[in-house]
């Protein structure tokens, strides 16, 4: 894991909701892809640039016809991430493309299922205490 570089692609997903007669456009960045890169950071930066200039977000891909090319403005931020604005057929969206080095991974763990006796004890005594919240070390 010493040099595991990835290209991360986030899309600005939106949903339109109505509340009390008002239309609300809710935006949220969602990680939609993480592509491993075989090579050093420079290779990851090149792959990120290619993604910024060619990736088609889901919102536009759903409505695209063969041969369609969206309008695209790609901005390279000082921290090396790309912020890309796209427009096609009166639809607009944004994507963010960045590079990152994987430094930690942990698999999901589940305790063994509780026995009937433990379930009954839990029902009578109440649930186990919640795990302690993370706090910085002194």
C-alpha positions in Angstrom: 0.0 0.0 0.0 3.1 2.2 -0.2 2.1 3.8 -3.5 -1.5 2.9 -4.1 -2.8 5.9 -6.1 -6.5 6.4 -7.1 -8.4 8.8 -9.3 -11.7 9.7 -7.5 -14.7 11.0 -9.3 -17.5 12.8 -7.5 -20.8 14.0 -9.1 -23.0 16.7 -7.9 -26.2 14.7 -7.5 -29.4 16.6 -7.2 -32.9 15.9 -6.3 -35.9 18.3 -6.6 -38.4 18.2 -3.7 -41.5 20.2 -3.1 -42.3 21.4 0.4 -45.2 23.8 1.3 -45.5 24.8 -2.4 -41.8 25.6 -2.7 -39.5 23.8 -5.1 -36.2 22.8 -3.4 -33.2 21.8 -5.4 -31.0 19.6 -3.1 -27.4 19.2 -4.1 -25.0 16.6 -2.7 -21.5 15.5 -3.8 -21.4 11.7 -4.1 -18.3 9.5 -4.8 -19.3 7.6 -7.9 -15.9 6.1 -8.9 -12.5 5.3 -7.5 -10.1 4.0 -10.1 -6.8 2.5 -9.1 -3.8 3.7 -11.0 -0.8 1.5 -11.8 2.1 3.9 -11.3 3.4 6.9 -9.4 1.5 10.1 -8.5 2.4 11.6 -11.9 0.5 8.8 -13.6 -2.5 9.4 -11.4 -2.4 13.1 -12.2 -2.4 12.3 -16.0 -5.4 9.8 -15.5 -7.3 12.5 -13.5 -6.8 15.0 -16.3 -8.1 12.5 -18.9 -11.1 11.9 -16.7 -11.8 15.6 -16.2 -11.7 16.1 -20.0 -13.7 13.0 -21.0 -15.8 11.5 -18.2 -19.6 11.7 -18.8 -21.7 12.0 -15.7 -24.7 9.9 -15.1 -27.1 12.8 -15.4 -26.0 13.6 -18.9 -25.3 10.0 -20.0 -28.9 9.0 -19.3 -30.2 11.6 -21.8 -27.4 11.6 -24.4 -27.9 10.6 -28.0 -25.2 8.9 -30.1 -22.7 11.6 -31.2 -23.7 14.1 -28.5 -20.8 16.0 -27.0 -21.5 18.2 -23.9 -20.2 21.7 -23.3 -17.4 21.4 -20.8 -15.3 23.8 -18.7 -12.6 22.1 -16.7 -10.9 24.1 -13.9 -7.7 22.9 -12.3 -7.6 24.0 -8.6 -4.4 24.9 -6.7 -4.6 21.6 -4.8 -4.6 19.6 -8.0 -8.3 18.6 -8.2 -10.4 19.3 -11.3 -13.8 20.9 -11.0 -15.7 20.4 -14.3 -18.9 22.1 -15.4 -20.9 20.3 -18.1 -24.1 21.2 -20.0 -26.0 19.2 -22.6 -29.6 19.5 -23.8 -30.5 22.2 -21.2 -29.1 20.0 -18.4 -26.2 21.2 -16.3 -24.1 19.3 -13.8 -20.7 19.4 -12.1 -18.1 16.8 -11.4 -14.9 16.9 -9.2 -11.9 14.7 -10.2 -9.1 14.3 -7.7 -6.2 12.0 -7.0 -5.6 10.3 -3.6 -3.2 7.9 -2.1 -4.8 5.0 -0.3 -3.3 5.0 3.2 -5.7 2.8 5.2 -8.2 0.1 4.6 -10.4 -1.8 7.0 -13.0 -4.5 6.3 -16.4 -4.4 7.9 -16.7 -6.7 11.0 -19.7 -8.2 12.7 -19.9 -9.9 16.1 -21.2 -13.4 16.3 -25.0 -13.6 16.5 -26.5 -13.3 20.0 -27.8 -16.4 21.6 -31.4 -16.6 22.8 -30.2 -16.2 26.4 -28.3 -13.0 25.4 -31.3 -11.6 23.5 -33.6 -12.2 26.6 -31.1 -10.6 28.9 -30.8 -7.6 26.5 -34.6 -7.3 26.5 -34.8 -7.3 30.3 -31.7 -5.2 31.1 -31.7 -2.9 28.1 -29.2 -2.6 25.2 -25.5 -2.7 25.6 -23.8 0.8 25.9 -22.9 2.5 22.7 -19.2 2.4 21.8 -17.2 5.5 22.9 -17.0 8.3 20.4 -13.6 9.1 18.9 -11.6 11.7 20.8 -8.2 13.0 20.0 -5.4 11.6 22.1 -3.7 14.0 24.6 
